[in-house]
Amino acid sequence: MFFSTRPRPDGTVSYFFGCSGKGKAIAVDVVKGDETWFLEEARQREVSITCVVDTHLHADHYTGGPTLAALSSAEYAIHASSPIEFAARRLRDGEVLEIGNVTAQVLHTPGHTLDSICLLVSDRRRSAEPWFVITGDTLFVGAVGRPDLAGREREMAGMLFDSLRQKLLSLPAHLEIHPGHMAGSVCGAGLSGKPVSTLGFECRFSPALVKATAGDREGFVELVTEELPPQPAEMARIVDANKRAA
């Protein structure tokens, strides 16, 4: 298995990983303008990009996912509940993406947005057990995704609490988490500048996850809805463009 990250100055992190033996790769949360980087990574590794996934409809940056999919003759995929207005593979909770010997299981985790997903990744050459989880904007290192972008912050915060409890906190503590943002992003408050951690560490030391682990729903909602940062600049324009793959 190979694994590459594409961090950006605004705190956004994209991912490129897959199976060298079978020559297949997946790209996750590609930012517009980075398509050439992914194509070059694929060329150097001698792999084909078979799937391009967005973990949700982004509000802070323009997606490059549909463009990269077209350039590489790959599928573009996003959760079935996403309000996009163009043809794409509509992912379902529990669905498994096959990337050679690598698999990525879709976990629907609404809360930051209604269509948010995480990807639970295994390398079957090592073990059928999951190795890490791509958490998108659901869970960051040191924080969780902001729940206010839809204008229903307390309702969405409750959904986020349920997603964490039902989908992520039941996973093994040793699993690595690889989020969609780190410090510098406006998609959450209190994000670490270190872009990788483990579930076990975050459950002990991330304030929001401490409350989620303890089952403190009200405390979690209060914590994640107070002192929210300003919403992303030009959010409405970005969301509209990403809906249309414009």
Backbone as JSON, one array per atom type, in Angstrom:
{
  "sequence": "MFFSTRPRPDGTVSYFFGCSGKGKAIAVDVVKGDETWFLEEARQREVSITCVVDTHLHADHYTGGPTLAALSSAEYAIHASSPIEFAARRLRDGEVLEIGNVTAQVLHTPGHTLDSICLLVSDRRRSAEPWFVITGDTLFVGAVGRPDLAGREREMAGMLFDSLRQKLLSLPAHLEIHPGHMAGSVCGAGLSGKPVSTLGFECRFSPALVKATAGDREGFVELVTEELPPQPAEMARIVDANKRAA",
  "N": [[0.85, -1.2, 0.0], [0.49, 2.24, -0.77], [0.71, 5.65, 0.4], [-0.11, 9.0, 0.34], [-0.07, 12.47, 1.21], [-1.58, 15.67, 0.64], [-1.06, 18.55, 1.76], [-2.22, 21.94, 2.28], [-1.66, 25.55, 2.36], [-3.91, 26.75, 3.56], [-4.75, 24.99, 5.46], [-6.15, 22.81, 4.54], [-6.29, 19.32, 3.8], [-5.58, 16.82, 1.5], [-5.86, 13.46, 0.15], [-4.1, 10.64, -1.19], [-4.01, 7.38, -2.08], [-3.48, 3.79, -2.26], [-3.12, 0.67, -4.04], [-0.14, -0.58, -4.94], [0.65, -3.0, -6.06], [-1.56, -3.92, -7.56], [-1.91, -1.73, -9.08], [-3.74, 0.41, -8.64], [-5.55, 3.33, -7.51], [-6.91, 5.78, -5.21], [-8.28, 9.02, -4.83], [-8.86, 11.56, -2.47], [-10.87, 14.21, -1.4], [-9.97, 16.3, -3.17], [-8.57, 19.41, -4.03], [-9.51, 22.15, -6.07], [-7.31, 22.95, -8.67], [-5.26, 21.36, -7.85], [-5.25, 19.13, -9.4], [-3.29, 18.34, -11.29], [-1.15, 17.62, -9.66], [-2.05, 15.21, -8.5], [-2.34, 13.63, -10.79], [0.33, 13.49, -11.6], [1.46, 12.16, -9.39], [0.19, 9.69, -9.71], [1.29, 8.93, -12.17], [4.03, 8.69, -11.55], [3.96, 6.63, -9.71], [2.98, 4.64, -11.2], [0.26, 3.87, -11.35], [-3.33, 3.61, -11.75], [-5.88, 5.99, -11.36], [-8.79, 5.12, -9.94], [-11.01, 5.93, -8.55], [-12.45, 8.92, -7.31], [-13.09, 10.72, -4.49], [-15.2, 12.88, -2.65], [-15.49, 13.83, 0.68], [-17.65, 15.24, 1.53], [-19.95, 17.87, 0.54], [-18.1, 20.56, -0.1], [-17.6, 23.66, 1.64], [-15.68, 25.53, 2.0], [-13.73, 25.55, 0.08], [-13.11, 25.24, -3.46], [-13.94, 22.28, -5.14], [-11.77, 19.91, -6.69], [-12.4, 17.45, -7.44], [-14.4, 16.36, -9.4], [-13.21, 17.24, -11.81], [-10.65, 16.02, -11.76], [-11.49, 13.36, -11.82], [-12.62, 13.25, -14.39], [-10.35, 13.76, -15.97], [-8.81, 11.56, -15.45], [-10.31, 9.42, -16.16], [-11.85, 8.24, -14.17], [-14.2, 7.2, -11.58], [-16.29, 9.61, -10.08], [-17.22, 10.17, -6.76], [-19.6, 10.6, -4.11], [-21.51, 11.06, -1.1], [-24.84, 9.67, -1.1], [-26.76, 11.47, -0.18], [-25.89, 13.97, -0.84], [-26.36, 17.26, -2.2], [-25.6, 17.59, -4.91], [-25.69, 18.47, -8.42], [-25.11, 16.98, -10.67], [-24.07, 14.07, -12.56], [-22.92, 11.29, -10.68], [-21.24, 8.77, -8.76], [-23.19, 7.51, -6.23], [-22.69, 7.19, -2.95], [-23.28, 4.83, -0.29], [-24.0, 4.19, 3.17], [-21.86, 1.87, 4.68], [-21.04, 0.74, 2.3], [-18.41, -0.67, 0.34], [-15.42, 0.35, -1.07], [-13.3, -0.89, -3.54], [-9.9, -0.98, -4.01], [-7.73, -2.37, -5.54], [-5.75, -4.35, -3.47], [-6.47, -2.85, -1.36], [-9.07, -1.59, 0.69], [-11.86, 0.61, 1.22], [-14.2, 1.43, 3.43], [-17.36, 2.94, 3.51], [-18.52, 5.24, 5.85], [-21.32, 6.78, 6.92], [-21.53, 9.89, 8.31], [-23.2, 12.18, 9.4], [-23.35, 15.63, 10.45], [-21.31, 17.7, 10.53], [-21.94, 18.35, 7.89], [-24.92, 17.27, 6.18], [-24.3, 15.29, 4.38], [-21.86, 14.19, 5.08], [-19.11, 11.93, 5.15], [-16.95, 9.29, 6.39], [-14.0, 7.34, 5.68], [-13.16, 4.1, 6.17], [-10.26, 2.41, 6.23], [-8.54, -0.42, 4.95], [-5.69, -2.54, 4.47], [-5.46, -5.3, 2.79], [-3.34, -6.99, 2.33], [-1.87, -6.86, 4.57], [-3.69, -7.07, 6.73], [-7.11, -7.94, 7.32], [-8.31, -6.32, 9.08], [-9.18, -2.91, 9.87], [-6.93, -0.18, 9.24], [-6.62, 2.6, 9.28], [-8.57, 5.67, 9.39], [-10.06, 7.9, 7.2], [-11.21, 10.94, 8.0], [-12.44, 13.23, 7.03], [-14.34, 16.17, 7.45], [-15.53, 15.5, 9.79], [-14.17, 14.61, 12.11], [-11.39, 16.04, 13.61], [-7.88, 16.45, 14.42], [-7.71, 17.14, 17.67], [-10.16, 18.44, 17.66], [-13.61, 18.74, 16.48], [-15.76, 18.73, 13.55], [-17.27, 21.84, 12.54], [-20.68, 22.63, 13.29], [-22.45, 24.45, 12.16], [-22.86, 25.33, 9.55], [-25.12, 24.85, 8.03], [-26.96, 26.38, 9.27], [-28.39, 25.35, 11.4], [-27.32, 24.84, 14.01], [-27.43, 23.56, 16.6], [-29.07, 21.33, 16.21], [-27.58, 20.02, 14.21], [-25.22, 19.62, 15.62], [-26.09, 17.74, 17.47], [-26.54, 15.6, 15.71], [-23.9, 15.17, 14.93], [-22.75, 14.34, 17.34], [-24.11, 11.88, 17.62], [-23.16, 10.54, 15.32], [-20.42, 10.32, 15.89], [-20.52, 8.74, 18.22], [-21.82, 6.41, 17.3], [-20.5, 5.56, 14.99], [-17.67, 6.06, 14.97], [-16.45, 6.03, 17.58], [-16.73, 3.47, 18.4], [-14.81, 2.06, 17.13], [-11.5, 0.46, 16.97], [-9.09, 1.65, 19.35], [-6.49, 2.04, 18.5], [-6.52, 2.89, 15.89], [-5.42, 5.02, 13.28], [-6.26, 8.43, 12.66], [-7.03, 10.48, 9.92], [-7.63, 13.56, 9.07], [-9.61, 16.02, 7.19], [-8.7, 18.58, 7.48], [-6.3, 20.77, 9.1], [-4.7, 22.87, 11.56], [-5.32, 26.28, 10.82], [-7.47, 26.12, 9.19], [-10.91, 27.1, 8.62], [-12.91, 25.4, 9.2], [-13.34, 24.31, 11.65], [-12.82, 24.68, 15.23], [-9.94, 25.06, 17.23], [-8.21, 23.24, 16.05], [-5.43, 21.04, 15.65], [-2.01, 21.57, 14.58], [-0.78, 19.3, 13.84], [-1.31, 16.78, 11.61], [-2.23, 14.16, 12.02], [-3.42, 11.55, 14.14], [-4.46, 9.28, 16.75], [-7.44, 7.39, 17.39], [-7.69, 6.62, 20.06], [-5.98, 8.4, 21.46], [-7.2, 10.86, 20.87], [-9.71, 10.48, 22.08], [-9.01, 10.66, 24.71], [-7.9, 13.21, 25.0], [-8.99, 15.2, 23.35], [-11.23, 17.82, 23.73], [-13.97, 17.79, 22.85], [-14.33, 15.11, 22.11], [-13.88, 13.86, 24.53], [-16.21, 14.49, 25.92], [-18.08, 13.27, 24.22], [-17.3, 10.59, 24.41], [-17.91, 10.13, 27.05], [-20.62, 10.2, 26.9], [-21.96, 12.57, 27.19], [-24.17, 14.33, 25.93], [-25.48, 16.89, 25.95], [-23.47, 18.53, 27.0], [-21.57, 18.23, 24.99], [-22.9, 19.38, 22.76], [-23.16, 22.03, 23.67], [-20.44, 22.73, 23.87], [-19.44, 22.54, 21.19], [-20.91, 24.41, 19.84], [-20.39, 26.89, 20.82], [-18.61, 29.96, 20.56], [-17.97, 29.9, 17.77], [-15.95, 30.08, 14.83], [-15.79, 32.7, 12.24], [-17.88, 32.15, 9.36], [-16.84, 30.48, 6.31], [-15.34, 32.59, 3.83], [-17.19, 33.78, 1.05], [-18.87, 31.56, 1.05], [-21.45, 30.74, 0.1], [-21.18, 31.07, -2.67], [-19.12, 29.25, -3.22], [-20.26, 26.78, -2.41], [-22.41, 26.65, -4.21], [-21.05, 26.48, -6.67], [-19.68, 24.05, -6.31], [-21.81, 22.29, -6.14], [-22.6, 22.19, -8.78], [-20.38, 21.34, -10.07], [-18.87, 23.34, -11.22]],
  "CA": [[0.0, 0.0, 0.0], [1.15, 3.55, -0.7], [-0.14, 6.66, 1.03], [0.46, 10.34, 0.21], [-0.94, 13.57, 1.6], [-1.39, 16.93, -0.09], [-1.48, 19.66, 2.62], [-2.22, 23.26, 1.66], [-1.45, 26.6, 3.35], [-5.13, 27.1, 4.26], [-5.08, 23.94, 6.41], [-6.84, 21.69, 3.89], [-5.44, 18.16, 3.52], [-6.13, 15.84, 0.57], [-5.2, 12.16, 0.3], [-3.93, 9.8, -2.37], [-3.48, 6.11, -1.61], [-3.97, 2.67, -3.03], [-2.42, -0.61, -4.12], [0.89, -0.58, -5.98], [0.67, -4.3, -6.72], [-2.65, -3.99, -8.53], [-1.87, -0.53, -9.9], [-4.98, 1.17, -8.49], [-5.44, 4.39, -6.52], [-8.08, 6.6, -4.9], [-7.98, 10.38, -4.4], [-9.91, 12.0, -1.54], [-10.98, 15.65, -1.09], [-9.06, 17.04, -4.06], [-8.85, 20.84, -4.14], [-9.36, 22.67, -7.43], [-5.96, 23.43, -8.92], [-4.3, 20.32, -7.49], [-5.45, 17.94, -10.23], [-2.03, 17.93, -11.91], [-0.34, 16.94, -8.64], [-2.53, 13.84, -8.38], [-1.99, 12.93, -12.03], [1.77, 13.22, -11.58], [1.66, 11.11, -8.4], [-0.23, 8.44, -10.34], [2.26, 8.58, -13.21], [5.27, 8.26, -10.93], [3.74, 5.35, -9.01], [2.49, 3.71, -12.22], [-1.07, 3.39, -10.94], [-4.49, 4.28, -12.34], [-6.86, 6.52, -10.41], [-10.06, 4.47, -10.25], [-12.11, 6.59, -7.85], [-12.17, 10.21, -6.69], [-14.15, 10.87, -3.5], [-15.32, 14.01, -1.74], [-16.12, 13.38, 1.92], [-18.89, 16.01, 1.67], [-19.98, 19.05, -0.33], [-17.24, 21.5, 0.62], [-18.05, 25.05, 1.69], [-14.53, 26.41, 2.22], [-12.85, 25.56, -1.09], [-13.66, 24.63, -4.68], [-13.47, 20.91, -5.32], [-11.18, 19.49, -7.96], [-12.73, 16.04, -7.62], [-14.98, 16.01, -10.7], [-12.25, 17.48, -12.89], [-9.66, 14.95, -11.72], [-12.15, 12.13, -12.28], [-12.74, 13.31, -15.85], [-9.02, 13.7, -16.56], [-8.21, 10.24, -15.22], [-11.32, 8.41, -16.52], [-12.22, 7.58, -12.92], [-15.5, 7.54, -11.03], [-16.4, 10.61, -9.01], [-18.18, 9.62, -5.8], [-19.96, 11.39, -2.95], [-22.63, 10.37, -0.46], [-26.12, 9.75, -1.8], [-27.57, 12.6, 0.29], [-25.3, 15.24, -1.26], [-27.24, 17.98, -3.13], [-24.96, 17.91, -6.19], [-26.62, 18.52, -9.55], [-24.5, 16.33, -11.83], [-23.98, 12.62, -12.41], [-21.82, 10.81, -9.86], [-21.52, 7.55, -7.98], [-23.81, 7.89, -4.96], [-22.23, 6.24, -1.95], [-24.2, 4.46, 0.78], [-23.37, 3.75, 4.41], [-21.47, 0.47, 4.68], [-20.5, 0.35, 1.0], [-16.95, -0.86, 0.35], [-14.7, 0.67, -2.3], [-12.18, -1.79, -3.77], [-8.79, -0.35, -4.7], [-6.77, -3.46, -5.49], [-5.75, -5.01, -2.17], [-6.9, -1.86, -0.37], [-10.51, -1.33, 0.73], [-12.31, 1.77, 1.97], [-15.61, 1.29, 3.78], [-18.04, 4.21, 3.7], [-19.28, 5.46, 7.08], [-22.07, 8.04, 6.83], [-21.36, 10.56, 9.6], [-23.74, 13.55, 9.33], [-23.13, 16.5, 11.59], [-20.71, 18.9, 9.91], [-22.95, 18.49, 6.85], [-25.79, 16.09, 6.14], [-23.73, 14.27, 3.51], [-20.5, 13.87, 5.5], [-18.71, 10.53, 5.31], [-15.57, 8.91, 6.68], [-13.58, 6.15, 4.96], [-12.43, 3.17, 7.03], [-9.35, 1.84, 5.23], [-7.77, -1.64, 5.27], [-4.76, -3.09, 3.5], [-5.67, -6.73, 2.98], [-2.07, -7.72, 2.3], [-1.39, -6.88, 5.94], [-4.74, -7.6, 7.59], [-8.47, -7.53, 6.97], [-8.71, -5.31, 10.06], [-8.89, -1.54, 9.41], [-5.65, 0.41, 9.64], [-6.82, 4.02, 9.58], [-9.84, 6.21, 8.92], [-10.09, 9.26, 6.66], [-12.37, 11.47, 8.74], [-13.03, 14.41, 6.41], [-14.58, 17.26, 8.39], [-16.26, 14.98, 10.95], [-13.28, 14.57, 13.26], [-10.06, 16.57, 13.4], [-6.96, 16.27, 15.54], [-7.95, 18.18, 18.67], [-11.47, 19.09, 17.54], [-14.57, 18.12, 15.57], [-16.24, 19.66, 12.54], [-18.24, 22.84, 12.97], [-22.01, 22.16, 12.91], [-23.34, 25.59, 11.94], [-22.88, 25.82, 8.17], [-26.49, 24.74, 7.51], [-27.82, 27.28, 10.02], [-29.14, 24.6, 12.43], [-26.13, 24.34, 14.68], [-27.68, 22.64, 17.72], [-29.57, 20.09, 15.62], [-26.47, 19.36, 13.54], [-24.3, 19.18, 16.67], [-26.63, 16.49, 17.98], [-26.24, 14.57, 14.71], [-22.47, 14.9, 14.99], [-22.57, 13.51, 18.54], [-24.58, 10.52, 17.31], [-22.24, 9.94, 14.35], [-19.2, 9.95, 16.6], [-20.8, 7.63, 19.14], [-22.28, 5.19, 16.62], [-19.66, 5.13, 13.86], [-16.23, 6.18, 15.15], [-15.95, 5.7, 18.91], [-16.77, 2.01, 18.58], [-13.67, 1.49, 16.4], [-10.34, 0.23, 17.83], [-8.41, 2.87, 19.78], [-5.19, 2.23, 17.84], [-6.68, 3.37, 14.51], [-5.01, 6.38, 12.94], [-7.25, 9.29, 12.01], [-6.46, 11.41, 8.95], [-8.74, 14.49, 8.81], [-9.59, 16.86, 6.0], [-8.11, 19.9, 7.77], [-5.51, 20.95, 10.31], [-4.67, 24.27, 11.98], [-5.38, 27.23, 9.72], [-8.76, 25.98, 8.52], [-12.07, 27.69, 9.27], [-13.95, 24.36, 9.3], [-13.46, 23.88, 13.03], [-12.09, 25.52, 16.19], [-9.02, 24.31, 18.08], [-7.52, 22.19, 15.3], [-3.99, 20.92, 15.83], [-1.17, 21.66, 13.4], [-0.32, 17.95, 13.54], [-2.45, 16.3, 10.84], [-2.57, 12.74, 12.23], [-3.47, 11.13, 15.54], [-5.18, 8.02, 16.88], [-8.72, 7.54, 18.07], [-7.49, 6.51, 21.5], [-5.4, 9.64, 21.97], [-8.21, 11.92, 20.78], [-10.75, 10.23, 23.07], [-8.5, 11.06, 26.02], [-7.41, 14.57, 25.12], [-9.78, 16.17, 22.58], [-12.34, 18.2, 24.61], [-15.27, 17.35, 22.34], [-14.41, 13.65, 22.17], [-14.01, 13.47, 25.94], [-17.64, 14.56, 26.24], [-18.77, 12.25, 23.44], [-16.96, 9.3, 25.0], [-18.64, 10.03, 28.32], [-22.05, 10.2, 26.65], [-22.5, 13.87, 27.61], [-24.7, 14.94, 24.71], [-25.73, 18.32, 26.13], [-22.18, 19.2, 27.13], [-20.95, 18.22, 23.66], [-23.59, 20.37, 21.93], [-22.77, 23.36, 24.15], [-19.04, 22.98, 23.55], [-19.14, 22.72, 19.76], [-21.68, 25.52, 19.27], [-19.97, 28.18, 21.39], [-17.42, 30.62, 20.0], [-17.67, 29.41, 16.43], [-15.25, 31.06, 13.99], [-16.61, 33.2, 11.13], [-18.09, 31.18, 8.29], [-15.89, 30.68, 5.2], [-15.62, 33.68, 2.89], [-17.84, 33.38, -0.2], [-19.35, 30.2, 1.23], [-22.58, 30.46, -0.78], [-20.67, 30.96, -4.04], [-18.36, 28.0, -3.31], [-21.2, 25.66, -2.35], [-23.16, 26.62, -5.48], [-20.14, 25.98, -7.72], [-19.41, 22.63, -6.06], [-23.03, 21.55, -6.49], [-22.72, 22.08, -10.22], [-19.05, 21.01, -10.61], [-18.57, 24.47, -12.11]],
  "C": [[0.88, 1.24, 0.0], [0.16, 4.57, -0.17], [0.56, 8.0, 0.95], [-0.57, 11.37, 0.67], [-0.59, 14.81, 0.79], [-1.89, 18.06, 0.82], [-1.37, 20.99, 1.89], [-2.09, 24.34, 2.74], [-2.71, 26.98, 4.13], [-5.57, 26.03, 5.25], [-5.82, 22.76, 5.83], [-5.85, 20.57, 3.61], [-6.21, 17.2, 2.6], [-5.3, 14.56, 0.66], [-5.18, 11.4, -1.02], [-3.3, 8.49, -1.9], [-4.05, 4.97, -2.44], [-3.02, 1.5, -3.02], [-1.42, -0.58, -5.28], [0.88, -1.89, -6.77], [-0.36, -4.44, -7.81], [-2.73, -2.73, -9.4], [-3.12, 0.33, -9.83], [-4.85, 2.18, -7.35], [-6.77, 5.11, -6.34], [-7.6, 7.96, -4.43], [-9.15, 10.89, -3.57], [-9.77, 13.49, -1.26], [-9.96, 16.48, -1.88], [-9.51, 18.5, -4.15], [-8.62, 21.28, -5.58], [-7.99, 23.3, -7.6], [-4.89, 22.4, -8.62], [-4.4, 19.09, -8.38], [-4.14, 17.43, -10.84], [-1.13, 17.2, -10.93], [-0.76, 15.47, -8.52], [-2.2, 13.02, -9.63], [-0.5, 12.58, -12.07], [2.11, 12.14, -10.56], [1.3, 9.75, -9.01], [0.78, 7.98, -11.39], [3.53, 8.02, -12.58], [5.12, 6.9, -10.26], [3.24, 4.26, -9.96], [1.19, 3.04, -11.78], [-2.13, 4.17, -11.7], [-5.41, 4.77, -11.23], [-8.22, 5.94, -10.8], [-11.25, 5.15, -9.61], [-11.62, 7.88, -7.24], [-13.35, 10.52, -5.77], [-14.06, 12.23, -2.83], [-16.05, 13.53, -0.5], [-17.4, 14.15, 2.24], [-18.85, 17.14, 0.65], [-19.26, 20.18, 0.4], [-17.8, 22.93, 0.53], [-16.89, 26.03, 1.8], [-13.59, 26.47, 1.03], [-13.57, 24.9, -2.27], [-13.08, 23.24, -4.85], [-12.83, 20.71, -6.69], [-11.53, 18.05, -8.28], [-13.33, 15.69, -8.97], [-14.03, 16.2, -11.86], [-11.19, 16.39, -12.93], [-10.26, 13.64, -12.21], [-12.25, 12.11, -13.8], [-11.38, 13.14, -16.52], [-8.41, 12.31, -16.46], [-9.15, 9.09, -15.58], [-11.73, 7.58, -15.3], [-13.65, 7.92, -12.55], [-15.35, 8.69, -10.04], [-17.49, 10.14, -8.08], [-18.35, 10.56, -4.62], [-21.2, 10.73, -2.35], [-23.95, 10.65, -1.17], [-26.95, 10.95, -1.39], [-27.02, 13.95, -0.16], [-26.2, 15.92, -2.29], [-26.57, 18.36, -4.44], [-25.97, 17.77, -7.33], [-26.03, 17.93, -10.82], [-24.34, 14.85, -11.53], [-22.74, 12.22, -11.61], [-22.22, 9.47, -9.25], [-22.02, 7.98, -6.61], [-23.51, 6.83, -3.91], [-23.26, 6.03, -0.85], [-23.41, 4.01, 2.01], [-23.08, 2.25, 4.35], [-20.89, -0.02, 3.37], [-18.98, 0.28, 1.07], [-16.38, -0.56, -1.03], [-13.48, -0.24, -2.39], [-11.11, -1.07, -4.58], [-7.64, -1.35, -4.69], [-6.88, -4.2, -4.18], [-6.19, -4.09, -1.03], [-8.42, -1.7, -0.46], [-10.79, -0.09, 1.56], [-13.81, 1.65, 2.19], [-16.21, 2.65, 4.1], [-18.79, 4.22, 5.02], [-19.99, 6.8, 6.94], [-22.08, 8.68, 8.21], [-21.89, 12.0, 9.55], [-23.48, 14.33, 10.61], [-22.47, 17.8, 11.15], [-21.59, 19.31, 8.73], [-23.8, 17.24, 6.86], [-25.16, 14.96, 5.34], [-22.32, 13.83, 3.9], [-20.27, 12.36, 5.61], [-17.28, 10.45, 5.83], [-15.28, 7.64, 5.88], [-12.69, 5.3, 5.86], [-11.58, 2.27, 6.13], [-8.59, 0.63, 5.78], [-6.82, -1.96, 4.12], [-4.78, -4.6, 3.69], [-4.4, -7.56, 2.88], [-1.47, -7.78, 3.7], [-2.42, -7.51, 6.86], [-6.09, -7.15, 7.05], [-8.98, -6.46, 7.93], [-8.37, -3.91, 9.54], [-7.6, -1.0, 10.03], [-5.82, 1.87, 10.05], [-8.16, 4.45, 9.02], [-9.61, 7.63, 8.43], [-11.35, 9.91, 7.19], [-12.98, 12.73, 8.14], [-13.16, 15.55, 7.4], [-15.44, 16.81, 9.57], [-15.42, 15.06, 12.21], [-11.91, 15.06, 12.86], [-9.14, 16.14, 14.54], [-7.17, 17.44, 16.49], [-9.34, 18.79, 18.64], [-12.39, 18.24, 16.66], [-15.06, 19.18, 14.59], [-17.28, 20.63, 13.08], [-19.63, 22.44, 12.47], [-22.96, 23.24, 12.42], [-23.51, 26.0, 10.49], [-24.27, 25.75, 7.55], [-27.46, 25.66, 8.25], [-28.66, 26.61, 11.08], [-28.11, 23.97, 13.36], [-26.4, 23.35, 15.8], [-28.21, 21.3, 17.2], [-28.42, 19.32, 14.97], [-25.42, 18.87, 14.55], [-24.77, 17.88, 17.29], [-26.39, 15.33, 17.01], [-24.77, 14.19, 14.77], [-22.13, 14.03, 16.2], [-22.96, 12.06, 18.26], [-23.64, 9.82, 16.34], [-20.96, 9.48, 15.02], [-19.43, 8.73, 17.47], [-21.07, 6.32, 18.39], [-21.29, 4.66, 15.59], [-18.16, 5.13, 14.16], [-15.74, 5.69, 16.52], [-16.01, 4.22, 19.22], [-15.61, 1.31, 17.87], [-12.47, 1.31, 17.35], [-9.57, 1.52, 18.12], [-7.11, 3.12, 19.04], [-5.31, 2.79, 16.43], [-6.17, 4.8, 14.36], [-6.21, 7.14, 12.38], [-6.51, 10.29, 11.13], [-7.58, 12.36, 8.51], [-8.54, 15.32, 7.56], [-8.98, 18.23, 6.21], [-7.22, 19.8, 9.0], [-5.51, 22.45, 10.62], [-4.57, 25.21, 10.78], [-6.69, 27.18, 8.97], [-9.86, 26.65, 9.33], [-13.18, 26.67, 9.48], [-14.1, 23.8, 10.7], [-12.66, 24.81, 13.91], [-11.18, 24.63, 17.02], [-8.29, 23.19, 17.37], [-6.02, 22.22, 15.57], [-3.27, 21.12, 14.5], [-0.57, 20.32, 13.01], [-1.47, 17.22, 12.85], [-2.8, 14.83, 11.02], [-2.53, 12.44, 13.71], [-4.06, 9.73, 15.57], [-6.49, 8.27, 17.6], [-8.54, 7.51, 19.58], [-6.96, 7.78, 22.11], [-6.45, 10.75, 21.97], [-9.32, 11.73, 21.82], [-10.31, 10.65, 24.48], [-8.27, 12.56, 26.13], [-8.13, 15.61, 24.26], [-11.01, 16.54, 23.39], [-13.69, 17.7, 24.13], [-15.4, 15.84, 22.43], [-14.48, 13.14, 23.6], [-15.48, 13.47, 26.34], [-18.43, 13.5, 25.47], [-18.53, 10.86, 24.03], [-17.72, 9.07, 26.29], [-20.15, 9.99, 28.13], [-22.74, 11.5, 27.03], [-22.97, 14.64, 26.38], [-24.86, 16.45, 24.86], [-24.42, 19.09, 26.25], [-21.45, 19.27, 25.8], [-21.57, 19.3, 22.79], [-23.19, 21.78, 22.35], [-21.35, 23.69, 23.73], [-18.83, 23.31, 22.09], [-19.95, 23.84, 19.12], [-21.3, 26.87, 19.86], [-18.71, 28.67, 20.7], [-17.0, 30.03, 18.66], [-16.93, 30.48, 15.63], [-16.17, 31.58, 12.89], [-16.75, 32.14, 10.04], [-17.15, 31.49, 7.12], [-16.32, 31.82, 4.28], [-16.2, 33.1, 1.6], [-18.4, 31.95, -0.13], [-20.48, 29.87, 0.26], [-22.13, 30.25, -2.22], [-19.92, 29.63, -4.22], [-19.28, 26.79, -3.31], [-21.96, 25.53, -3.67], [-22.3, 26.05, -6.6], [-19.88, 24.49, -7.55], [-20.63, 21.76, -6.34], [-23.09, 21.26, -7.96], [-21.44, 21.6, -10.89], [-18.6, 22.08, -11.58], [-17.1, 24.85, -11.99]]
}
